[in-house]
Amino acid sequence: LGTKIRNPRDVQYEVVVEEGGEVLDTVEYQRVFYYCYPGAVITVIGRRFKVLTVDDPPLGYLPGGKPDGRERKVNVEPFHGSYTTSPLKSTKVTVLRSIREANGVRLCTVNVKKRVYGLKKTFPTGEEERSELTLPSWEFDTQD
């Protein structure tokens, strides 16, 4: 179809243990706010960690800016609690323009905006606790 989606894979976040500075992993920009949002419990190399902070994305990078070469970090600490976390997220798709219609299918250029707006803790008892987060959205346009 010739339609491509921009993918800012050139911006990476290092997952770093706050005390001691051990680098555990790297996460691509488009995944970092879904998996490493503040308060998230993540598993890396078979060990559980709680996310403390996440550096902001590159200035001007949302959408379509350029990376600035600065290292970005997700700071974590060991986690020994019993609950798990999952993101509360939304996706908004906006049609920017129609490209053409083929075989009854309308091809369009669209803008996609994804956002994590909160987190859900789930305890072994089945009890859930929700809280709000204020994080940048990840936005991109398809390109024809």
Secondary structure, DSSP 8 states (H G I E B T S, - for coil): ---EE---TT-EEEEEETTT--EEEEEEHHHHHHHS-TT-EEEETTEEEEEEEE----TT-TTS----S--EEEEEEE---S-EEEEEEEEEEEEEEEEEEETTEEEEEEEEEEEEEEEEEE-TTS-EEEEE-----EEEEEE-
